[in-house]
Amino acid sequence: MLPFFDQDHLALRERVRAWVEANLIGGPAGEKNLEDEARRLVKRLGEVGFNRHAVPRAYGGAREKVEARDLCILREELARGSALADTMFGMQGLGSYSITLAGSDEQKRRYLPKVASGEAIAAFAITEPDAGSDVASLKTLAARRGKSFCLTGTKRFISNAGIADHYVVFASTEPEKKAKGVSAFIVDANAPGLIVKEKTEVLSPHPIGVLAFENCEIAEDAMIGKAGEGLNIAFGTLDLLRCTVGAAAVGLAQRALEEAVRYAGARQQFGQAIARFQGIQFKLADMATELEAARLLVYQAAWAHDCGNEDAKQKSSMAKLYATEAAQRIIDQGLQIHGGVGLIAGSIMERLYRDIRALRIYEGTSEIQKLVIARGLLK
Ligand SMILES: Cc1cc2nc3c(=O)[nH]c(=O)nc-3n(C[C@H](O)[C@H](O)[C@H](O)COP(=O)(O)OP(=O)(O)OC[C@H]3O[C@@H](n4cnc5c(N)ncnc54)[C@H](O)[C@@H]3O)c2cc1C
């Protein structure tokens, strides 16, 4: 990783790694209730200063500009210890970066310092029942009523639904303009007419649910940027976060490799450690090689983003696509090396096997990443 890191990145990686070892891998068990644990993690990540890497220095952040490399380092190391810790950190970035990108100074001062300190939980709401990969077809309406907007519609698969303090919400202010009529808003969790309709249970523990906006009235100054800029703001946010999903996948896969090496060395069959069988060694070699390739793609993409390179978007799609798909294969092989032990509910391999799955779907499925990559080639 050295070509993409400076001394600050290396120091950050050491600090996060040590914290993860002490608090997530070696630390006491967290709260039993998912939402309580999610809240506790955001607070802890704020106290140790990690959330500060999700916002700019002027608003309580660690650096002048939010860096993709910092986010990737944090997500890789946190995911190695706990998928939920990674999710909660990632969401502080996803649910605030639209404000960093296009918000007014007043909006930044109001929301960003609390995201950095862990006092507030952030969320990002674009997906709808009929608008998943095709986000431009979203139907949530934001109708102007004098000095306010009235939101009506439904958002689903919204991470942090029910525990967030604010939601960055994308809604149409001019439906006839389709994609160009979408605007971005900050909706406080206590806004009248904002209802958490459902807490959705998914494969791996993740606070997520359905939001309904039933004549939800918000002030006109809740709009981020200008009317019609919503999708550009959403895509600008996802452009930063996309490679960080790849980094989380690398962290989960790294843990799987470590666990597989340890288990293969300890498990005896046919009178020797299974690590002595070439069939197992080949699996470990494949896992390690794919992991290294994934990590290089992720940090190359993060570096390209931080440098403002023209091909950063394509590189970050490649990084997300390859890292999440490779991590799924690596974890599957790691579980295979564990035999039946890998399937025991609550064991680390069983957990990783479930934790990795969503990453190939959220923030752009693997298929959508391929479309972005191909579009770049064919333009
Ligand atoms: C754990 C989790 C957390 C999430 N968190 C959030 C969040 O915080 N905020 C938020 O707004 N959303 C969130 N989402 C939603 C997520 O971004 C969407 O699930 C994702 O974009 C895919 O949309 P969809 O599920 O509707 O699938 P669909 O778009 O219906 O896709 C179904 C299948 O069709 C494929 N497909 C679709 N279009 C094409 C095409 N043109 N070419 C080829 N194949 C295609 C897809 O790749 C997929 O395999 C989350 C989802 C999950 C699972």
The ligand as a Tripos MOL2 file, in Angstrom:
@<TRIPOS>MOLECULE
LIG
   53    58     1     0     0
SMALL
NO_CHARGES

@<TRIPOS>ATOM
      1 C1        -27.8150   -3.8910    3.7430 C.3       1 LIG1
      2 C2        -28.3060   -2.8220    2.8250 C.ar      1 LIG1
      3 C3        -28.1630   -1.4830    3.1800 C.ar      1 LIG1
      4 C4        -28.6560   -0.4640    2.3680 C.ar      1 LIG1
      5 N1        -28.5850    0.8260    2.7830 N.ar      1 LIG1
      6 C5        -29.1310    1.8060    2.0310 C.ar      1 LIG1
      7 C6        -29.1580    3.1570    2.5090 C.ar      1 LIG1
      8 O1        -28.6540    3.4650    3.5910 O.2       1 LIG1
      9 N2        -29.7540    4.0890    1.7400 N.ar      1 LIG1
     10 C7        -30.3410    3.7980    0.5410 C.ar      1 LIG1
     11 O2        -30.8720    4.7090   -0.0870 O.2       1 LIG1
     12 N3        -30.3310    2.5330    0.0720 N.ar      1 LIG1
     13 C8        -29.7450    1.5270    0.7790 C.ar      1 LIG1
     14 N4        -29.7570    0.2270    0.3300 N.ar      1 LIG1
     15 C9        -30.3780   -0.0800   -0.9470 C.3       1 LIG1
     16 C10       -29.3980   -0.5130   -2.0250 C.3       1 LIG1
     17 O3        -28.6010    0.5520   -2.4470 O.3       1 LIG1
     18 C11       -30.2010   -1.1880   -3.1410 C.3       1 LIG1
     19 O4        -30.6530   -2.4240   -2.6150 O.3       1 LIG1
     20 C12       -29.3930   -1.4030   -4.3980 C.3       1 LIG1
     21 O5        -29.0890   -0.1930   -5.0290 O.3       1 LIG1
     22 C13       -30.1130   -2.3100   -5.4020 C.3       1 LIG1
     23 O6        -31.4340   -1.9480   -5.5650 O.3       1 LIG1
     24 P1        -32.6020   -3.0560   -5.4290 P.3       1 LIG1
     25 O7        -32.3520   -3.8290   -4.1900 O.co2     1 LIG1
     26 O8        -33.8890   -2.3830   -5.5920 O.co2     1 LIG1
     27 O9        -32.3410   -4.0420   -6.6270 O.3       1 LIG1
     28 P2        -32.8290   -3.8570   -8.1720 P.3       1 LIG1
     29 O10       -32.3730   -2.5460   -8.6930 O.co2     1 LIG1
     30 O11       -34.2650   -4.1960   -8.2710 O.co2     1 LIG1
     31 O12       -31.9670   -4.9900   -8.8970 O.3       1 LIG1
     32 C14       -32.3410   -6.3670   -8.8790 C.3       1 LIG1
     33 C15       -31.2990   -7.1340   -9.7090 C.3       1 LIG1
     34 O13       -31.3230   -6.6440  -11.0570 O.3       1 LIG1
     35 C16       -30.0320   -6.2020  -11.4290 C.3       1 LIG1
     36 N5        -30.1320   -5.0560  -12.3370 N.ar      1 LIG1
     37 C17       -30.8470   -3.9160  -12.1710 C.ar      1 LIG1
     38 N6        -30.6590   -3.0930  -13.2080 N.ar      1 LIG1
     39 C18       -29.7990   -3.7270  -14.0540 C.ar      1 LIG1
     40 C19       -29.2040   -3.3990  -15.3130 C.ar      1 LIG1
     41 N7        -29.4340   -2.2100  -15.9070 N.pl3     1 LIG1
     42 N8        -28.3820   -4.2940  -15.8860 N.ar      1 LIG1
     43 C20       -28.1110   -5.4900  -15.3020 C.ar      1 LIG1
     44 N9        -28.6530   -5.8640  -14.1090 N.ar      1 LIG1
     45 C21       -29.4740   -4.9810  -13.4910 C.ar      1 LIG1
     46 C22       -29.3510   -5.8200  -10.1280 C.3       1 LIG1
     47 O14       -27.9290   -5.8150  -10.2550 O.3       1 LIG1
     48 C23       -29.8720   -6.9080   -9.2040 C.3       1 LIG1
     49 O15       -29.1090   -8.0720   -9.3710 O.3       1 LIG1
     50 C24       -29.2620   -0.7940    1.1350 C.ar      1 LIG1
     51 C25       -29.3830   -2.1460    0.7690 C.ar      1 LIG1
     52 C26       -28.9270   -3.1480    1.5930 C.ar      1 LIG1
     53 C27       -29.0950   -4.5710    1.1760 C.3       1 LIG1
@<TRIPOS>BOND
     1     1     2 1
     2     2     3 ar
     3     2    52 ar
     4     3     4 ar
     5     4     5 ar
     6     4    50 ar
     7     5     6 ar
     8     6     7 ar
     9     6    13 1
    10     7     8 2
    11     7     9 ar
    12     9    10 ar
    13    10    11 2
    14    10    12 ar
    15    12    13 ar
    16    13    14 ar
    17    14    15 1
    18    14    50 ar
    19    15    16 1
    20    16    17 1
    21    16    18 1
    22    18    19 1
    23    18    20 1
    24    20    21 1
    25    20    22 1
    26    22    23 1
    27    23    24 1
    28    24    25 2
    29    24    26 1
    30    24    27 1
    31    27    28 1
    32    28    29 2
    33    28    30 1
    34    28    31 1
    35    31    32 1
    36    32    33 1
    37    33    34 1
    38    33    48 1
    39    34    35 1
    40    35    36 1
    41    35    46 1
    42    36    37 ar
    43    36    45 ar
    44    37    38 ar
    45    38    39 ar
    46    39    40 ar
    47    39    45 ar
    48    40    41 1
    49    40    42 ar
    50    42    43 ar
    51    43    44 ar
    52    44    45 ar
    53    46    47 1
    54    46    48 1
    55    48    49 1
    56    50    51 ar
    57    51    52 ar
    58    52    53 1
@<TRIPOS>SUBSTRUCTURE
     1 LIG1         1 GROUP 0 **** ****
